[in-house]
Amino acid sequence: MMREILASVSIFDIVFVAIAGFTLLCALAMILFNNIVHSMVAMIFCFLGIAGVYFTMDAGFIGMVQIMVYAGAISVILIFAFMVLMSRDPARSNRYSPRKGSILAGFFASGIIAAMLGYAIIATEFPVSGLPDAEVNQMEVIADLMLGSYVIPFEAAAILLLVAVIGAILLAKGVEKDR
């Protein structure tokens, strides 16, 4: 059975596992770093790794949205908020005090979950399907839906985000009272 699995492994599977492993390492680094700036950089790499996973699964639009929204906008907002609101040294900003018991319990629970997922993946008979039609342009379909049937919700979300950004600027700057 193991020989059959190894024979069916392609380069895309290896790239997928490598990117997923990179993403998990970045997520672990984000939690374990003591410096909050280093944690934010690890978070950005984690977001990029998730985008890479989407690209390997042939979901290019979702991968680009992941890069633009999470790795771009959310990360910049978090770094900006940190720089504006943080008053102490960044090297002392992300202190944690793990207990050995809680670390061991976390690794044990993670190991059990990983073993169960691994067994479920190996034991499942996945149907073999062909590649999607090359004639269908996924981006064109999404664009037609977003700018056709769903244009009102799309624009409402854009206005909501604009109001949230203006509100955040006003809260950060502080509203001066009229004299």
Steps between C-alpha positions, in 0.01 A plus 500: 500500500785739581666425167178595318483827691862587421450411134208741472686796654570779252716810518186704571433289810855555621473877444165505681644318803808728502288816492262364764798412723643849450164649598483290816854597597417868451187462714707334773763775476228763526392353832847438642685823414549738793520811281160603367652645181657162424163337571335734248759413235442130567125563466555666161701198382224275635244691291725467194534128565122465512483682166757254365279212612210657311716534187602133517133407520436696177303773676690800367234759575474399867880499521521855363227615738696338786812693399326834449263492796687309768870522415455855378223696664448322831872475569555869423210595727639287784851640461364856481286446812798353682726791408239759601373342820804321640685703759756247626795317350393250230749242627304479825157513344409139439594324821345169576570255776425149385483222751657170410177316571297717265763471227503119529120489504489717187751282315316184610162633383652623173665163444173313555314731261775470237501120532121485462507731197784302344312174548181653356689623194674167439187290562271708278442399139501830316329505159728575209371784292634671195639849485252786470420627154774726370235689306336631819670813631432504875595866534251598232221307672577662837523847341165452323336400827659776710429776251169358378271313735679602821599860422281648777642282783852557360460879508331488843800311638733759347307787662497315833877455485545869412290605799701265725829652380372856555378401848835344585683815389272716711545277803878489461534873440242609754217736424566858604214680666363811331598823677 
